[in-house]
Amino acid sequence: SALVSVAQHGVTVRVKYDAKSYEWKGMTVAIGYLKKRGVQCTPVQMTGKYAKMHHKFMIIDRKRVLTGSYNYTSAGSTENYENLVLIKSAQIAKAFAAEFERIKDR
């Protein structure tokens, strides 16, 4: 995967994911794969009956943001109706980075 490739070339790659989703076999396999290859993966414990970690965004080189409904899964790329927007703005990337750091267990 592209995330693994850049991580193995010394780029810091960090992923936060909903700890509840780790119960799904596909997520367990994916997170294990990333961790073994140098990607920092952090579960976020969501409390509340319907609480979800529903953010889907990627910050690239502190200058670009990919965000949208897109699920980074095979179904997301082949079966679902999804959207993904590329924003080229260091200012917006900084705001998304602040949100990434703000995300903690809740």
PDB file as gemmi writes it, atoms N, CA and C in Angstrom:
CRYST1    1.000    1.000    1.000  90.00  90.00  90.00 P 1                      
ATOM      1  N   SER A   1       0.837  -1.190   0.000  1.00  0.00           N  
ATOM      2  CA  SER A   1       0.000   0.000   0.000  1.00  0.00           C  
ATOM      3  C   SER A   1       0.873   1.242   0.000  1.00  0.00           C  
ATOM      4  N   ALA A   2       0.315   2.350  -0.435  1.00  0.00           N  
ATOM      5  CA  ALA A   2       1.057   3.615  -0.482  1.00  0.00           C  
ATOM      6  C   ALA A   2       1.465   4.065   0.915  1.00  0.00           C  
ATOM      7  N   LEU A   3       0.599   3.863   1.909  1.00  0.00           N  
ATOM      8  CA  LEU A   3       0.939   4.257   3.280  1.00  0.00           C  
ATOM      9  C   LEU A   3       2.167   3.494   3.770  1.00  0.00           C  
ATOM     10  N   VAL A   4       2.207   2.224   3.517  1.00  0.00           N  
ATOM     11  CA  VAL A   4       3.340   1.399   3.933  1.00  0.00           C  
ATOM     12  C   VAL A   4       4.598   1.825   3.192  1.00  0.00           C  
ATOM     13  N   SER A   5       4.486   2.074   1.915  1.00  0.00           N  
ATOM     14  CA  SER A   5       5.637   2.469   1.109  1.00  0.00           C  
ATOM     15  C   SER A   5       6.297   3.733   1.651  1.00  0.00           C  
ATOM     16  N   VAL A   6       5.501   4.755   1.930  1.00  0.00           N  
ATOM     17  CA  VAL A   6       6.103   5.997   2.438  1.00  0.00           C  
ATOM     18  C   VAL A   6       6.620   5.813   3.859  1.00  0.00           C  
ATOM     19  N   ALA A   7       5.944   5.009   4.675  1.00  0.00           N  
ATOM     20  CA  ALA A   7       6.417   4.750   6.042  1.00  0.00           C  
ATOM     21  C   ALA A   7       7.776   4.053   6.009  1.00  0.00           C  
ATOM     22  N   GLN A   8       7.946   3.141   5.069  1.00  0.00           N  
ATOM     23  CA  GLN A   8       9.208   2.417   4.967  1.00  0.00           C  
ATOM     24  C   GLN A   8      10.329   3.274   4.389  1.00  0.00           C  
ATOM     25  N   HIS A   9       9.969   4.440   3.864  1.00  0.00           N  
ATOM     26  CA  HIS A   9      10.965   5.400   3.373  1.00  0.00           C  
ATOM     27  C   HIS A   9      11.186   6.540   4.363  1.00  0.00           C  
ATOM     28  N   GLY A  10      10.785   6.332   5.611  1.00  0.00           N  
ATOM     29  CA  GLY A  10      11.086   7.293   6.658  1.00  0.00           C  
ATOM     30  C   GLY A  10      10.056   8.370   6.917  1.00  0.00           C  
ATOM     31  N   VAL A  11       8.941   8.342   6.207  1.00  0.00           N  
ATOM     32  CA  VAL A  11       7.882   9.327   6.427  1.00  0.00           C  
ATOM     33  C   VAL A  11       7.017   8.851   7.595  1.00  0.00           C  
ATOM     34  N   THR A  12       6.707   9.759   8.515  1.00  0.00           N  
ATOM     35  CA  THR A  12       5.833   9.405   9.629  1.00  0.00           C  
ATOM     36  C   THR A  12       4.400   9.287   9.123  1.00  0.00           C  
ATOM     37  N   VAL A  13       3.811   8.128   9.320  1.00  0.00           N  
ATOM     38  CA  VAL A  13       2.423   7.886   8.929  1.00  0.00           C  
ATOM     39  C   VAL A  13       1.669   7.487  10.195  1.00  0.00           C  
ATOM     40  N   ARG A  14       0.625   8.263  10.518  1.00  0.00           N  
ATOM     41  CA  ARG A  14      -0.167   7.984  11.719  1.00  0.00           C  
ATOM     42  C   ARG A  14      -1.624   7.801  11.331  1.00  0.00           C  
ATOM     43  N   VAL A  15      -2.235   6.781  11.903  1.00  0.00           N  
ATOM     44  CA  VAL A  15      -3.635   6.456  11.652  1.00  0.00           C  
ATOM     45  C   VAL A  15      -4.348   6.386  13.001  1.00  0.00           C  
ATOM     46  N   LYS A  16      -5.517   7.014  13.091  1.00  0.00           N  
ATOM     47  CA  LYS A  16      -6.389   6.844  14.252  1.00  0.00           C  
ATOM     48  C   LYS A  16      -7.657   6.174  13.749  1.00  0.00           C  
ATOM     49  N   TYR A  17      -8.151   5.212  14.514  1.00  0.00           N  
ATOM     50  CA  TYR A  17      -9.335   4.471  14.080  1.00  0.00           C  
ATOM     51  C   TYR A  17     -10.226   4.180  15.278  1.00  0.00           C  
ATOM     52  N   ASP A  18     -11.484   3.976  15.003  1.00  0.00           N  
ATOM     53  CA  ASP A  18     -12.469   3.651  16.030  1.00  0.00           C  
ATOM     54  C   ASP A  18     -12.156   2.261  16.581  1.00  0.00           C  
ATOM     55  N   ALA A  19     -11.895   2.187  17.881  1.00  0.00           N  
ATOM     56  CA  ALA A  19     -11.532   0.906  18.498  1.00  0.00           C  
ATOM     57  C   ALA A  19     -12.611  -0.155  18.295  1.00  0.00           C  
ATOM     58  N   LYS A  20     -13.889   0.265  18.233  1.00  0.00           N  
ATOM     59  CA  LYS A  20     -14.973  -0.703  18.014  1.00  0.00           C  
ATOM     60  C   LYS A  20     -14.839  -1.382  16.652  1.00  0.00           C  
ATOM     61  N   SER A  21     -14.356  -0.639  15.670  1.00  0.00           N  
ATOM     62  CA  SER A  21     -14.239  -1.211  14.329  1.00  0.00           C  
ATOM     63  C   SER A  21     -13.161  -2.283  14.273  1.00  0.00           C  
ATOM     64  N   TYR A  22     -12.261  -2.295  15.258  1.00  0.00           N  
ATOM     65  CA  TYR A  22     -11.197  -3.291  15.293  1.00  0.00           C  
ATOM     66  C   TYR A  22     -11.756  -4.695  15.496  1.00  0.00           C  
ATOM     67  N   GLU A  23     -12.993  -4.775  15.954  1.00  0.00           N  
ATOM     68  CA  GLU A  23     -13.636  -6.076  16.139  1.00  0.00           C  
ATOM     69  C   GLU A  23     -13.941  -6.746  14.799  1.00  0.00           C  
ATOM     70  N   TRP A  24     -14.013  -5.966  13.725  1.00  0.00           N  
ATOM     71  CA  TRP A  24     -14.281  -6.536  12.407  1.00  0.00           C  
ATOM     72  C   TRP A  24     -13.009  -7.193  11.904  1.00  0.00           C  
ATOM     73  N   LYS A  25     -13.130  -8.387  11.393  1.00  0.00           N  
ATOM     74  CA  LYS A  25     -11.958  -9.140  10.946  1.00  0.00           C  
ATOM     75  C   LYS A  25     -11.127  -8.368   9.929  1.00  0.00           C  
ATOM     76  N   GLY A  26     -11.762  -7.745   8.974  1.00  0.00           N  
ATOM     77  CA  GLY A  26     -11.023  -6.998   7.958  1.00  0.00           C  
ATOM     78  C   GLY A  26     -10.194  -5.871   8.552  1.00  0.00           C  
ATOM     79  N   MET A  27     -10.747  -5.196   9.549  1.00  0.00           N  
ATOM     80  CA  MET A  27     -10.025  -4.103  10.196  1.00  0.00           C  
ATOM     81  C   MET A  27      -8.852  -4.644  11.005  1.00  0.00           C  
ATOM     82  N   THR A  28      -9.057  -5.752  11.689  1.00  0.00           N  
ATOM     83  CA  THR A  28      -7.983  -6.374  12.468  1.00  0.00           C  
ATOM     84  C   THR A  28      -6.803  -6.716  11.563  1.00  0.00           C  
ATOM     85  N   VAL A  29      -7.096  -7.292  10.420  1.00  0.00           N  
ATOM     86  CA  VAL A  29      -6.055  -7.665   9.462  1.00  0.00           C  
ATOM     87  C   VAL A  29      -5.360  -6.415   8.928  1.00  0.00           C  
ATOM     88  N   ALA A  30      -6.133  -5.407   8.545  1.00  0.00           N  
ATOM     89  CA  ALA A  30      -5.560  -4.183   7.972  1.00  0.00           C  
ATOM     90  C   ALA A  30      -4.664  -3.458   8.972  1.00  0.00           C  
ATOM     91  N   ILE A  31      -5.136  -3.288  10.198  1.00  0.00           N  
ATOM     92  CA  ILE A  31      -4.345  -2.589  11.214  1.00  0.00           C  
ATOM     93  C   ILE A  31      -3.079  -3.381  11.537  1.00  0.00           C  
ATOM     94  N   GLY A  32      -3.200  -4.687  11.649  1.00  0.00           N  
ATOM     95  CA  GLY A  32      -2.019  -5.525  11.891  1.00  0.00           C  
ATOM     96  C   GLY A  32      -0.992  -5.385  10.780  1.00  0.00           C  
ATOM     97  N   TYR A  33      -1.456  -5.380   9.551  1.00  0.00           N  
ATOM     98  CA  TYR A  33      -0.585  -5.215   8.383  1.00  0.00           C  
ATOM     99  C   TYR A  33       0.159  -3.885   8.451  1.00  0.00           C  
ATOM    100  N   LEU A  34      -0.573  -2.803   8.728  1.00  0.00           N  
ATOM    101  CA  LEU A  34       0.047  -1.479   8.789  1.00  0.00           C  
ATOM    102  C   LEU A  34       1.064  -1.388   9.923  1.00  0.00           C  
ATOM    103  N   LYS A  35       0.684  -1.868  11.104  1.00  0.00           N  
ATOM    104  CA  LYS A  35       1.579  -1.794  12.268  1.00  0.00           C  
ATOM    105  C   LYS A  35       2.894  -2.530  12.019  1.00  0.00           C  
ATOM    106  N   LYS A  36       2.807  -3.717  11.435  1.00  0.00           N  
ATOM    107  CA  LYS A  36       4.015  -4.513  11.186  1.00  0.00           C  
ATOM    108  C   LYS A  36       4.958  -3.831  10.205  1.00  0.00           C  
ATOM    109  N   ARG A  37       4.439  -2.868   9.467  1.00  0.00           N  
ATOM    110  CA  ARG A  37       5.238  -2.204   8.442  1.00  0.00           C  
ATOM    111  C   ARG A  37       5.562  -0.748   8.782  1.00  0.00           C  
ATOM    112  N   GLY A  38       5.440  -0.405  10.057  1.00  0.00           N  
ATOM    113  CA  GLY A  38       5.907   0.898  10.508  1.00  0.00           C  
ATOM    114  C   GLY A  38       4.904   2.024  10.565  1.00  0.00           C  
ATOM    115  N   VAL A  39       3.638   1.730  10.313  1.00  0.00           N  
ATOM    116  CA  VAL A  39       2.605   2.765  10.409  1.00  0.00           C  
ATOM    117  C   VAL A  39       2.122   2.822  11.859  1.00  0.00           C  
ATOM    118  N   GLN A  40       2.087   4.029  12.421  1.00  0.00           N  
ATOM    119  CA  GLN A  40       1.621   4.214  13.799  1.00  0.00           C  
ATOM    120  C   GLN A  40       0.092   4.194  13.809  1.00  0.00           C  
ATOM    121  N   CYS A  41      -0.494   3.190  14.425  1.00  0.00           N  
ATOM    122  CA  CYS A  41      -1.951   3.033  14.457  1.00  0.00           C  
ATOM    123  C   CYS A  41      -2.441   3.158  15.895  1.00  0.00           C  
ATOM    124  N   THR A  42      -3.370   4.079  16.117  1.00  0.00           N  
ATOM    125  CA  THR A  42      -3.872   4.354  17.460  1.00  0.00           C  
ATOM    126  C   THR A  42      -5.382   4.184  17.502  1.00  0.00           C  
ATOM    127  N   PRO A  43      -5.876   3.287  18.365  1.00  0.00           N  
ATOM    128  CA  PRO A  43      -7.329   3.160  18.506  1.00  0.00           C  
ATOM    129  C   PRO A  43      -7.887   4.320  19.324  1.00  0.00           C  
ATOM    130  N   VAL A  44      -9.080   4.740  18.990  1.00  0.00           N  
ATOM    131  CA  VAL A  44      -9.786   5.774  19.744  1.00  0.00           C  
ATOM    132  C   VAL A  44     -11.025   5.117  20.339  1.00  0.00           C  
ATOM    133  N   GLN A  45     -11.122   5.126  21.661  1.00  0.00           N  
ATOM    134  CA  GLN A  45     -12.267   4.534  22.355  1.00  0.00           C  
ATOM    135  C   GLN A  45     -13.421   5.520  22.340  1.00  0.00           C  
ATOM    136  N   MET A  46     -14.479   5.170  21.679  1.00  0.00           N  
ATOM    137  CA  MET A  46     -15.667   6.016  21.625  1.00  0.00           C  
ATOM    138  C   MET A  46     -16.668   5.483  22.642  1.00  0.00           C  
ATOM    139  N   THR A  47     -17.192   6.374  23.470  1.00  0.00           N  
ATOM    140  CA  THR A  47     -18.216   5.969  24.424  1.00  0.00           C  
ATOM    141  C   THR A  47     -19.550   6.501  23.928  1.00  0.00           C  
ATOM    142  N   GLY A  48     -20.586   6.022  24.466  1.00  0.00           N  
ATOM    143  CA  GLY A  48     -21.901   6.429  23.977  1.00  0.00           C  
ATOM    144  C   GLY A  48     -22.423   5.375  23.029  1.00  0.00           C  
ATOM    145  N   LYS A  49     -23.680   5.113  23.145  1.00  0.00           N  
ATOM    146  CA  LYS A  49     -24.302   4.024  22.398  1.00  0.00           C  
ATOM    147  C   LYS A  49     -24.094   4.133  20.888  1.00  0.00           C  
ATOM    148  N   TYR A  50     -24.204   5.336  20.343  1.00  0.00           N  
ATOM    149  CA  TYR A  50     -24.122   5.500  18.893  1.00  0.00           C  
ATOM    150  C   TYR A  50     -22.877   6.252  18.440  1.00  0.00           C  
ATOM    151  N   ALA A  51     -21.942   6.493  19.348  1.00  0.00           N  
ATOM    152  CA  ALA A  51     -20.742   7.269  19.004  1.00  0.00           C  
ATOM    153  C   ALA A  51     -19.873   6.502  18.011  1.00  0.00           C  
ATOM    154  N   LYS A  52     -19.341   7.230  17.027  1.00  0.00           N  
ATOM    155  CA  LYS A  52     -18.456   6.638  16.027  1.00  0.00           C  
ATOM    156  C   LYS A  52     -17.320   7.598  15.714  1.00  0.00           C  
ATOM    157  N   MET A  53     -16.187   7.024  15.399  1.00  0.00           N  
ATOM    158  CA  MET A  53     -15.107   7.792  14.798  1.00  0.00           C  
ATOM    159  C   MET A  53     -15.443   7.796  13.312  1.00  0.00           C  
ATOM    160  N   HIS A  54     -15.975   8.887  12.826  1.00  0.00           N  
ATOM    161  CA  HIS A  54     -16.467   8.892  11.452  1.00  0.00           C  
ATOM    162  C   HIS A  54     -15.656   9.797  10.538  1.00  0.00           C  
ATOM    163  N   HIS A  55     -14.623  10.421  11.088  1.00  0.00           N  
ATOM    164  CA  HIS A  55     -13.728  11.221  10.244  1.00  0.00           C  
ATOM    165  C   HIS A  55     -13.071  10.323   9.210  1.00  0.00           C  
ATOM    166  N   LYS A  56     -12.908  10.851   8.031  1.00  0.00           N  
ATOM    167  CA  LYS A  56     -12.138  10.172   6.997  1.00  0.00           C  
ATOM    168  C   LYS A  56     -11.354  11.260   6.284  1.00  0.00           C  
ATOM    169  N   PHE A  57     -10.125  11.449   6.704  1.00  0.00           N  
ATOM    170  CA  PHE A  57      -9.297  12.439   6.023  1.00  0.00           C  
ATOM    171  C   PHE A  57      -7.841  12.042   6.091  1.00  0.00           C  
ATOM    172  N   MET A  58      -7.091  12.579   5.155  1.00  0.00           N  
ATOM    173  CA  MET A  58      -5.672  12.311   5.054  1.00  0.00           C  
ATOM    174  C   MET A  58      -4.979  13.644   4.790  1.00  0.00           C  
ATOM    175  N   ILE A  59      -3.925  13.921   5.549  1.00  0.00           N  
ATOM    176  CA  ILE A  59      -3.145  15.140   5.361  1.00  0.00           C  
ATOM    177  C   ILE A  59      -1.838  14.723   4.694  1.00  0.00           C  
ATOM    178  N   ILE A  60      -1.493  15.393   3.609  1.00  0.00           N  
ATOM    179  CA  ILE A  60      -0.312  15.025   2.837  1.00  0.00           C  
ATOM    180  C   ILE A  60       0.646  16.209   2.791  1.00  0.00           C  
ATOM    181  N   ASP A  61       1.848  16.001   3.298  1.00  0.00           N  
ATOM    182  CA  ASP A  61       2.916  17.014   3.250  1.00  0.00           C  
ATOM    183  C   ASP A  61       2.526  18.362   3.844  1.00  0.00           C  
ATOM    184  N   ARG A  62       1.591  18.353   4.782  1.00  0.00           N  
ATOM    185  CA  ARG A  62       1.118  19.578   5.445  1.00  0.00           C  
ATOM    186  C   ARG A  62       0.571  20.615   4.457  1.00  0.00           C  
ATOM    187  N   LYS A  63       0.275  20.183   3.232  1.00  0.00           N  
ATOM    188  CA  LYS A  63      -0.194  21.115   2.205  1.00  0.00           C  
ATOM    189  C   LYS A  63      -1.491  20.698   1.530  1.00  0.00           C  
ATOM    190  N   ARG A  64      -1.826  19.426   1.640  1.00  0.00           N  
ATOM    191  CA  ARG A  64      -3.011  18.921   0.951  1.00  0.00           C  
ATOM    192  C   ARG A  64      -3.829  18.049   1.885  1.00  0.00           C  
ATOM    193  N   VAL A  65      -5.131  18.023   1.640  1.00  0.00           N  
ATOM    194  CA  VAL A  65      -6.047  17.206   2.437  1.00  0.00           C  
ATOM    195  C   VAL A  65      -6.939  16.420   1.487  1.00  0.00           C  
ATOM    196  N   LEU A  66      -7.076  15.137   1.760  1.00  0.00           N  
ATOM    197  CA  LEU A  66      -8.092  14.311   1.105  1.00  0.00           C  
ATOM    198  C   LEU A  66      -9.168  14.069   2.147  1.00  0.00           C  
ATOM    199  N   THR A  67     -10.407  14.351   1.805  1.00  0.00           N  
ATOM    200  CA  THR A  67     -11.502  14.159   2.755  1.00  0.00           C  
ATOM    201  C   THR A  67     -12.782  13.832   2.002  1.00  0.00           C  
ATOM    202  N   GLY A  68     -13.697  13.189   2.664  1.00  0.00           N  
ATOM    203  CA  GLY A  68     -14.981  12.859   2.056  1.00  0.00           C  
ATOM    204  C   GLY A  68     -15.576  11.619   2.687  1.00  0.00           C  
ATOM    205  N   SER A  69     -16.568  11.072   2.027  1.00  0.00           N  
ATOM    206  CA  SER A  69     -17.252   9.884   2.548  1.00  0.00           C  
ATOM    207  C   SER A  69     -16.506   8.599   2.209  1.00  0.00           C  
ATOM    208  N   TYR A  70     -15.513   8.701   1.349  1.00  0.00           N  
ATOM    209  CA  TYR A  70     -14.810   7.535   0.821  1.00  0.00           C  
ATOM    210  C   TYR A  70     -14.318   6.604   1.922  1.00  0.00           C  
ATOM    211  N   ASN A  71     -14.674   5.337   1.820  1.00  0.00           N  
ATOM    212  CA  ASN A  71     -14.171   4.299   2.712  1.00  0.00           C  
ATOM    213  C   ASN A  71     -12.960   3.657   2.046  1.00  0.00           C  
ATOM    214  N   TYR A  72     -11.859   3.621   2.754  1.00  0.00           N  
ATOM    215  CA  TYR A  72     -10.625   3.062   2.214  1.00  0.00           C  
ATOM    216  C   TYR A  72     -10.669   1.538   2.303  1.00  0.00           C  
ATOM    217  N   THR A  73     -11.588   0.969   1.550  1.00  0.00           N  
ATOM    218  CA  THR A  73     -11.793  -0.476   1.504  1.00  0.00           C  
ATOM    219  C   THR A  73     -11.967  -0.884   0.052  1.00  0.00           C  
ATOM    220  N   SER A  74     -11.929  -2.178  -0.207  1.00  0.00           N  
ATOM    221  CA  SER A  74     -12.168  -2.624  -1.582  1.00  0.00           C  
ATOM    222  C   SER A  74     -13.590  -2.290  -2.005  1.00  0.00           C  
ATOM    223  N   ALA A  75     -14.561  -2.430  -1.097  1.00  0.00           N  
ATOM    224  CA  ALA A  75     -15.946  -2.069  -1.432  1.00  0.00           C  
ATOM    225  C   ALA A  75     -16.060  -0.569  -1.698  1.00  0.00           C  
ATOM    226  N   GLY A  76     -15.323   0.222  -0.933  1.00  0.00           N  
ATOM    227  CA  GLY A  76     -15.351   1.669  -1.135  1.00  0.00           C  
ATOM    228  C   GLY A  76     -14.868   2.064  -2.516  1.00  0.00           C  
ATOM    229  N   SER A  77     -13.924   1.308  -3.044  1.00  0.00           N  
ATOM    230  CA  SER A  77     -13.385   1.674  -4.352  1.00  0.00           C  
ATOM    231  C   SER A  77     -14.063   0.972  -5.518  1.00  0.00           C  
ATOM    232  N   THR A  78     -14.842  -0.089  -5.245  1.00  0.00           N  
ATOM    233  CA  THR A  78     -15.432  -0.819  -6.367  1.00  0.00           C  
ATOM    234  C   THR A  78     -16.953  -0.936  -6.342  1.00  0.00           C  
ATOM    235  N   GLU A  79     -17.574  -0.797  -5.157  1.00  0.00           N  
ATOM    236  CA  GLU A  79     -19.009  -1.053  -5.071  1.00  0.00           C  
ATOM    237  C   GLU A  79     -19.842   0.127  -4.588  1.00  0.00           C  
ATOM    238  N   ASN A  80     -19.287   0.935  -3.716  1.00  0.00           N  
ATOM    239  CA  ASN A  80     -20.076   1.996  -3.082  1.00  0.00           C  
ATOM    240  C   ASN A  80     -20.098   3.273  -3.906  1.00  0.00           C  
ATOM    241  N   TYR A  81     -21.089   4.104  -3.642  1.00  0.00           N  
ATOM    242  CA  TYR A  81     -21.077   5.478  -4.118  1.00  0.00           C  
ATOM    243  C   TYR A  81     -20.355   6.280  -3.050  1.00  0.00           C  
ATOM    244  N   GLU A  82     -19.226   6.845  -3.377  1.00  0.00           N  
ATOM    245  CA  GLU A  82     -18.384   7.556  -2.419  1.00  0.00           C  
ATOM    246  C   GLU A  82     -17.953   8.888  -3.026  1.00  0.00           C  
ATOM    247  N   ASN A  83     -17.435   9.767  -2.173  1.00  0.00           N  
ATOM    248  CA  ASN A  83     -16.818  10.988  -2.685  1.00  0.00           C  
ATOM    249  C   ASN A  83     -15.518  11.228  -1.947  1.00  0.00           C  
ATOM    250  N   LEU A  84     -14.591  11.854  -2.638  1.00  0.00           N  
ATOM    251  CA  LEU A  84     -13.288  12.171  -2.082  1.00  0.00           C  
ATOM    252  C   LEU A  84     -12.847  13.486  -2.705  1.00  0.00           C  
ATOM    253  N   VAL A  85     -12.524  14.449  -1.866  1.00  0.00           N  
ATOM    254  CA  VAL A  85     -12.163  15.784  -2.331  1.00  0.00           C  
ATOM    255  C   VAL A  85     -10.704  16.046  -1.974  1.00  0.00           C  
ATOM    256  N   LEU A  86      -9.939  16.567  -2.929  1.00  0.00           N  
ATOM    257  CA  LEU A  86      -8.567  16.986  -2.683  1.00  0.00           C  
ATOM    258  C   LEU A  86      -8.558  18.495  -2.511  1.00  0.00           C  
ATOM    259  N   ILE A  87      -8.072  18.950  -1.355  1.00  0.00           N  
ATOM    260  CA  ILE A  87      -7.977  20.378  -1.065  1.00  0.00           C  
ATOM    261  C   ILE A  87      -6.497  20.728  -1.011  1.00  0.00           C  
ATOM    262  N   LYS A  88      -6.080  21.670  -1.850  1.00  0.00           N  
ATOM    263  CA  LYS A  88      -4.681  22.105  -1.870  1.00  0.00           C  
ATOM    264  C   LYS A  88      -4.583  23.429  -1.127  1.00  0.00           C  
ATOM    265  N   SER A  89      -4.322  23.349   0.165  1.00  0.00           N  
ATOM    266  CA  SER A  89      -4.234  24.545   1.006  1.00  0.00           C  
ATOM    267  C   SER A  89      -3.490  24.203   2.290  1.00  0.00           C  
ATOM    268  N   ALA A  90      -2.351  24.848   2.506  1.00  0.00           N  
ATOM    269  CA  ALA A  90      -1.598  24.626   3.741  1.00  0.00           C  
ATOM    270  C   ALA A  90      -2.407  25.070   4.953  1.00  0.00           C  
ATOM    271  N   GLN A  91      -3.191  26.128   4.794  1.00  0.00           N  
ATOM    272  CA  GLN A  91      -4.003  26.635   5.907  1.00  0.00           C  
ATOM    273  C   GLN A  91      -5.072  25.608   6.309  1.00  0.00           C  
ATOM    274  N   ILE A  92      -5.737  25.041   5.337  1.00  0.00           N  
ATOM    275  CA  ILE A  92      -6.760  24.031   5.635  1.00  0.00           C  
ATOM    276  C   ILE A  92      -6.097  22.757   6.164  1.00  0.00           C  
ATOM    277  N   ALA A  93      -4.954  22.384   5.604  1.00  0.00           N  
ATOM    278  CA  ALA A  93      -4.231  21.213   6.108  1.00  0.00           C  
ATOM    279  C   ALA A  93      -3.856  21.406   7.577  1.00  0.00           C  
ATOM    280  N   LYS A  94      -3.480  22.618   7.941  1.00  0.00           N  
ATOM    281  CA  LYS A  94      -3.134  22.917   9.339  1.00  0.00           C  
ATOM    282  C   LYS A  94      -4.348  22.733  10.249  1.00  0.00           C  
ATOM    283  N   ALA A  95      -5.518  23.165   9.782  1.00  0.00           N  
ATOM    284  CA  ALA A  95      -6.751  23.000  10.568  1.00  0.00           C  
ATOM    285  C   ALA A  95      -7.093  21.515  10.735  1.00  0.00           C  
ATOM    286  N   PHE A  96      -6.935  20.736   9.678  1.00  0.00           N  
ATOM    287  CA  PHE A  96      -7.188  19.295   9.777  1.00  0.00           C  
ATOM    288  C   PHE A  96      -6.165  18.630  10.698  1.00  0.00           C  
ATOM    289  N   ALA A  97      -4.917  19.080  10.658  1.00  0.00           N  
ATOM    290  CA  ALA A  97      -3.891  18.527  11.549  1.00  0.00           C  
ATOM    291  C   ALA A  97      -4.239  18.805  13.007  1.00  0.00           C  
ATOM    292  N   ALA A  98      -4.755  19.999  13.276  1.00  0.00           N  
ATOM    293  CA  ALA A  98      -5.180  20.334  14.643  1.00  0.00           C  
ATOM    294  C   ALA A  98      -6.322  19.422  15.081  1.00  0.00           C  
ATOM    295  N   GLU A  99      -7.247  19.139  14.178  1.00  0.00           N  
ATOM    296  CA  GLU A  99      -8.355  18.231  14.494  1.00  0.00           C  
ATOM    297  C   GLU A  99      -7.823  16.823  14.754  1.00  0.00           C  
ATOM    298  N   PHE A 100      -6.873  16.374  13.958  1.00  0.00           N  
ATOM    299  CA  PHE A 100      -6.280  15.050  14.161  1.00  0.00           C  
ATOM    300  C   PHE A 100      -5.674  14.949  15.558  1.00  0.00           C  
ATOM    301  N   GLU A 101      -4.955  15.984  15.977  1.00  0.00           N  
ATOM    302  CA  GLU A 101      -4.332  15.982  17.302  1.00  0.00           C  
ATOM    303  C   GLU A 101      -5.379  16.081  18.412  1.00  0.00           C  
ATOM    304  N   ARG A 102      -6.493  16.731  18.130  1.00  0.00           N  
ATOM    305  CA  ARG A 102      -7.552  16.905  19.124  1.00  0.00           C  
ATOM    306  C   ARG A 102      -8.275  15.592  19.431  1.00  0.00           C  
ATOM    307  N   ILE A 103      -8.311  14.704  18.471  1.00  0.00           N  
ATOM    308  CA  ILE A 103      -9.056  13.452  18.623  1.00  0.00           C  
ATOM    309  C   ILE A 103      -8.423  12.599  19.715  1.00  0.00           C  
ATOM    310  N   LYS A 104      -9.196  12.333  20.716  1.00  0.00           N  
ATOM    311  CA  LYS A 104      -8.767  11.505  21.844  1.00  0.00           C  
ATOM    312  C   LYS A 104      -9.916  10.555  22.168  1.00  0.00           C  
ATOM    313  N   ASP A 105      -9.652   9.663  23.077  1.00  0.00           N  
ATOM    314  CA  ASP A 105     -10.730   8.788  23.533  1.00  0.00           C  
ATOM    315  C   ASP A 105     -11.862   9.638  24.093  1.00  0.00           C  
ATOM    316  N   ARG A 106     -13.080   9.260  23.779  1.00  0.00           N  
ATOM    317  CA  ARG A 106     -14.237   9.936  24.391  1.00  0.00           C  
ATOM    318  C   ARG A 106     -15.444   9.043  24.359  1.00  0.00           C  
TER     319      ARG A 106                                                      
END                                                                             
